[in-house]
Amino acid sequence: MQTFTMQVFRGQGRQGDFREYKVIADEGMVVLDVIHRIQATQAPDLACRWNCKAGKCGSCSAEVNGKPRLMCMTRMDTFPPGETISVAPIRTFPLIRDLVTDVSYNYVKAKQVPPLRLKPPDPDGKYRMMQEDVDRPQEFHKCIECFLCQDVCHVIRDHEELKPAFSGPRFFIKAAGLDMHPLDTQDRTEWIRSQGGIGLCNITKCCTEVCPEHIHITDNGIIPMKERMADNFDPVVWLLRKFRGGRKEPA
């Protein structure tokens, strides 16, 4: 067992500050365990979100020592003895209370992504796909919607005026996964450009760095879509697409 000094943000709306708690952490505990211990022994009114405690629900996102992480996947034994550990809400979204933020922006953006639209089945009524085409978008389906990538995105964090026309990295990879579906026929080009706002992304890869599922958001999702957007302004590519009858190109 070891005693830790925890600086936990407490507040509501636009006001708040860090409060200090001394907590004994047992072997194997994670930050979420310590937060629960503070709730049980010192601050029963401390608000935080959590659900699975297994790194799969994305509920317990927070900024631990200034870095966006899942509290349930951040082990206490990774911190040096005697270090003061700060736990704050993800700061890109409006504060509700303590460690809980209003992430409804993301659900609004989710509804705007053009959904999957399947091509007609083969004459025998079946769909056929190559396994390699099925495997390609699987990486993007691992997203647990913790919104840590949205939290570090400089457009969402620093430019409130751009948010109506910007969806962020989580929804870029959602669109990429749909575009890569071998049976999809939906054209998301205009959505990616206007409502998605992918042109505002400067591919700093900060979203990739914080992803707990290690999804290559930038290299495998955002950059290929940016390249496709550039192709749309290439007259040779445009003519070739018209010549081919407007068939959807691979992402």
Rosetta blueprint (number, residue, H / E / L):
1 M L
2 Q E
3 T E
4 F E
5 T E
6 M E
7 Q E
8 V E
9 F E
10 R E
11 G E
12 Q E
13 G L
14 R L
15 Q E
16 G E
17 D E
18 F E
19 R E
20 E E
21 Y E
22 K E
23 V E
24 I E
25 A E
26 D L
27 E L
28 G L
29 M L
30 V E
31 V H
32 L H
33 D H
34 V H
35 I H
36 H H
37 R H
38 I H
39 Q H
40 A H
41 T H
42 Q L
43 A L
44 P L
45 D L
46 L L
47 A L
48 C L
49 R L
50 W L
51 N L
52 C L
53 K L
54 A L
55 G L
56 K L
57 C L
58 G L
59 S L
60 C L
61 S E
62 A E
63 E E
64 V E
65 N L
66 G L
67 K E
68 P E
69 R E
70 L E
71 M H
72 C H
73 M H
74 T L
75 R E
76 M H
77 D H
78 T H
79 F L
80 P L
81 P L
82 G L
83 E L
84 T E
85 I E
86 S E
87 V E
88 A E
89 P L
90 I L
91 R L
92 T L
93 F L
94 P L
95 L E
96 I E
97 R E
98 D L
99 L L
100 V E
101 T E
102 D L
103 V L
104 S H
105 Y H
106 N H
107 Y H
108 V H
109 K H
110 A H
111 K H
112 Q H
113 V L
114 P L
115 P L
116 L L
117 R L
118 L E
119 K L
120 P L
121 P L
122 D L
123 P L
124 D L
125 G L
126 K L
127 Y L
128 R L
129 M L
130 M L
131 Q H
132 E H
133 D H
134 V H
135 D H
136 R H
137 P H
138 Q H
139 E H
140 F H
141 H H
142 K H
143 C L
144 I L
145 E L
146 C L
147 F L
148 L H
149 C H
150 Q H
151 D H
152 V H
153 C L
154 H H
155 V H
156 I H
157 R H
158 D H
159 H L
160 E H
161 E H
162 L H
163 K H
164 P H
165 A H
166 F L
167 S L
168 G L
169 P H
170 R H
171 F H
172 F H
173 I H
174 K H
175 A H
176 A H
177 G H
178 L H
179 D H
180 M L
181 H L
182 P L
183 L L
184 D E
185 T L
186 Q L
187 D L
188 R L
189 T H
190 E H
191 W H
192 I H
193 R H
194 S L
195 Q L
196 G L
197 G L
198 I H
199 G H
200 L H
201 C L
202 N L
203 I L
204 T L
205 K L
206 C H
207 C H
208 T H
209 E H
210 V H
211 C L
212 P L
213 E L
214 H L
215 I L
216 H L
217 I H
218 T H
219 D H
220 N H
221 G H
222 I H
223 I H
224 P H
225 M H
226 K H
227 E H
228 R H
229 M H
230 A H
231 D H
232 N L
233 F L
234 D L
235 P H
236 V H
237 V H
238 W H
239 L H
240 L H
241 R H
242 K H
243 F H
244 R L
245 G L
246 G L
247 R L
248 K L
249 E L
250 P L
251 A L
